[in-house]
Amino acid sequence: MKSLSSSRPVDCFSAFSLAAMLARNTASAALRAQARTQTPALPAGARNMATLREIELRLKSVRNIEKITKAGAQRVLGMRCLSDR
């Protein structure tokens, strides 16, 4: 048996397994890092394209804002009518 350090003897098989495992982890980490930095090829002008769900949520949001604005306007008009009396 060989010894990597003086306190812990290691046989050749486990040292090789450890080296192989570290090499695999390093390679997979490098591939993940490369995948994060690369952007997929998209048609021109398509990078900001919204999904159907995002469009529906935006329309719902706009409708709710319209309701709030309309209610606020009615409240202001109601106060104006009361102040005219």
Backbone bond lengths (Angstrom), bond angles and torsions (degrees), N, CA, C in turn:
res aa  C-N    CA-C-N  psi(-1)  N-CA   C-N-CA  omega(-1)  CA-C   N-CA-C  phi
1 M - - - 1.455 - - 1.521 109.95 -
2 K 1.340 114.56 142.51 1.448 120.32 176.90 1.518 109.18 -95.39
3 S 1.276 115.82 163.38 1.450 119.82 -179.28 1.526 108.94 -126.80
4 L 1.360 116.47 122.80 1.459 120.44 176.51 1.521 110.31 -77.71
5 S 1.266 116.27 -34.52 1.464 121.03 174.53 1.516 106.80 -135.69
6 S 1.294 117.08 165.51 1.455 119.68 -174.70 1.527 112.27 -69.46
7 S 1.326 118.80 -24.06 1.459 120.01 -174.92 1.524 113.63 -90.28
8 R 1.351 118.96 -18.42 1.452 119.46 -173.33 1.522 111.07 -134.96
9 P 1.317 118.50 109.84 1.468 120.00 177.04 1.531 110.39 -76.23
10 V 1.323 116.83 142.56 1.464 122.52 -179.02 1.513 107.73 -134.20
11 D 1.328 117.41 134.75 1.453 118.77 177.33 1.531 109.27 -80.79
12 C 1.326 116.75 167.12 1.465 122.02 -175.59 1.521 111.99 -62.28
13 F 1.327 117.00 -37.12 1.458 120.13 -177.04 1.518 111.65 -64.25
14 S 1.330 118.34 -46.06 1.456 120.33 -177.94 1.524 111.06 -70.18
15 A 1.328 118.96 -32.53 1.470 121.28 176.46 1.520 109.40 -66.17
16 F 1.349 116.75 -41.79 1.455 120.24 177.81 1.525 110.55 -65.20
17 S 1.323 117.40 -41.88 1.462 121.45 179.69 1.520 110.82 -62.35
18 L 1.315 116.06 -41.10 1.450 120.55 179.09 1.522 110.37 -64.13
19 A 1.323 117.28 -43.61 1.462 121.40 179.57 1.524 110.87 -64.23
20 A 1.334 117.00 -41.29 1.452 120.97 179.14 1.526 110.86 -65.80
21 M 1.326 116.25 -40.74 1.463 120.14 179.92 1.528 110.29 -64.74
22 L 1.329 116.70 -43.40 1.465 120.02 178.69 1.524 111.19 -64.16
23 A 1.319 117.59 -38.61 1.464 121.08 178.92 1.529 110.38 -65.37
24 R 1.337 116.96 -42.04 1.467 120.37 178.12 1.519 111.05 -62.81
25 N 1.342 116.80 -45.21 1.457 120.62 -179.25 1.518 111.35 -63.30
26 T 1.324 116.74 -40.26 1.459 120.72 179.33 1.519 110.53 -66.23
27 A 1.333 116.64 -42.66 1.460 120.75 -179.48 1.524 110.41 -65.80
28 S 1.331 117.74 -43.48 1.466 119.10 -179.27 1.521 111.15 -68.38
29 A 1.322 117.90 -34.57 1.465 120.77 176.83 1.525 109.96 -65.76
30 A 1.314 116.87 -39.42 1.464 120.52 178.48 1.523 110.70 -65.22
31 L 1.326 117.36 -41.35 1.466 120.48 178.21 1.519 111.44 -64.95
32 R 1.342 116.92 -40.22 1.467 119.65 178.15 1.525 110.95 -64.22
33 A 1.324 117.09 -41.67 1.464 121.16 178.88 1.522 110.57 -63.83
34 Q 1.319 116.74 -40.50 1.461 120.65 179.06 1.520 110.75 -66.16
35 A 1.323 118.03 -39.46 1.462 121.72 179.75 1.521 110.96 -66.31
36 R 1.335 117.01 -33.69 1.469 119.82 179.19 1.518 111.76 -69.57
37 T 1.328 117.79 -34.57 1.457 120.73 -175.68 1.522 112.32 -82.05
38 Q 1.308 117.95 -25.81 1.457 120.48 -178.77 1.520 110.22 -86.15
39 T 1.317 116.18 135.71 1.459 120.50 175.07 1.519 108.11 -99.76
40 P 1.318 117.68 142.39 1.456 119.43 -179.51 1.531 110.71 -67.65
41 A 1.318 115.50 151.91 1.459 120.37 179.15 1.525 109.16 -70.85
42 L 1.331 115.81 121.47 1.457 121.08 -179.54 1.516 109.17 -122.40
43 P 1.314 117.62 153.38 1.460 119.81 175.41 1.529 110.03 -62.66
44 A 1.303 116.40 155.91 1.463 120.95 -179.55 1.523 110.04 -60.11
45 G 1.320 117.31 130.99 1.459 122.18 177.83 1.514 113.97 82.51
46 A 1.320 118.96 0.79 1.461 121.21 -175.71 1.521 112.59 -97.54
47 R 1.310 118.61 -2.60 1.452 119.21 -173.96 1.518 113.54 -70.56
48 N 1.323 117.88 -21.93 1.452 121.02 179.68 1.525 112.22 -108.28
49 M 1.302 117.17 19.79 1.445 121.08 -177.41 1.530 110.72 -70.92
50 A 1.330 116.79 130.00 1.463 121.14 -178.43 1.522 110.20 -86.52
51 T 1.312 115.36 153.46 1.460 120.30 175.45 1.523 108.52 -82.33
52 L 1.319 116.33 167.04 1.456 120.77 179.62 1.522 110.78 -60.63
53 R 1.310 116.79 -39.80 1.473 120.85 179.50 1.531 110.96 -63.19
54 E 1.312 117.48 -42.31 1.458 120.66 178.59 1.526 111.48 -63.67
55 I 1.319 116.68 -39.17 1.470 120.32 178.05 1.523 110.49 -65.46
56 E 1.336 116.82 -43.45 1.468 119.91 178.88 1.523 111.19 -62.21
57 L 1.328 117.37 -42.00 1.466 120.39 178.14 1.524 111.48 -64.28
58 R 1.326 117.00 -38.71 1.465 120.37 178.56 1.527 110.79 -65.35
59 L 1.348 117.15 -42.29 1.467 120.24 177.92 1.528 111.14 -63.44
60 K 1.317 116.58 -41.29 1.464 120.83 177.73 1.528 110.14 -61.53
61 S 1.307 116.12 -42.24 1.458 121.13 179.13 1.526 111.02 -62.76
62 V 1.321 116.93 -43.64 1.468 120.94 179.40 1.524 110.64 -63.82
63 R 1.325 116.83 -41.05 1.476 119.79 177.90 1.527 111.01 -62.03
64 N 1.327 116.82 -42.43 1.466 119.87 178.82 1.525 111.37 -64.86
65 I 1.313 117.67 -38.79 1.463 120.79 177.45 1.526 110.03 -64.52
66 E 1.332 117.02 -40.08 1.473 120.40 176.84 1.521 110.68 -60.23
67 K 1.330 116.95 -42.56 1.466 120.65 179.24 1.523 110.88 -62.04
68 I 1.326 116.01 -45.00 1.466 120.22 -179.32 1.521 110.19 -63.37
69 T 1.323 117.31 -43.18 1.462 121.41 -179.82 1.522 110.89 -64.09
70 K 1.332 116.27 -43.02 1.468 120.44 179.63 1.526 110.43 -63.74
71 A 1.327 117.69 -43.32 1.463 121.16 179.74 1.528 110.23 -64.27
72 G 1.327 117.56 -39.96 1.459 121.17 178.47 1.518 111.35 -65.36
73 A 1.325 116.87 -40.49 1.463 120.81 179.26 1.528 110.34 -65.32
74 Q 1.333 116.88 -41.73 1.469 119.80 178.49 1.526 110.45 -63.95
75 R 1.306 116.88 -37.33 1.467 120.67 179.89 1.533 110.48 -66.18
76 V 1.336 115.73 -42.29 1.464 119.87 178.74 1.523 109.89 -64.52
77 L 1.335 116.98 -42.46 1.466 120.39 179.01 1.527 110.42 -64.60
78 G 1.332 116.57 -38.79 1.459 120.28 177.78 1.516 111.92 -63.08
79 M 1.306 117.63 -41.00 1.470 121.93 178.18 1.506 110.46 -67.08
80 R 1.336 116.94 -37.17 1.460 120.85 -179.88 1.527 109.03 -65.27
81 C 1.347 116.66 -40.60 1.467 119.69 179.79 1.523 110.70 -65.69
82 L 1.331 117.08 -38.54 1.456 120.18 179.18 1.513 111.44 -68.67
83 S 1.322 117.87 -34.90 1.469 120.66 -178.85 1.526 111.13 -74.48
84 D 1.338 118.47 -22.24 1.474 121.65 178.99 1.521 111.40 -75.07
85 R 1.287 119.49 -19.11 1.476 121.58 -175.27 1.474 111.64 -70.92
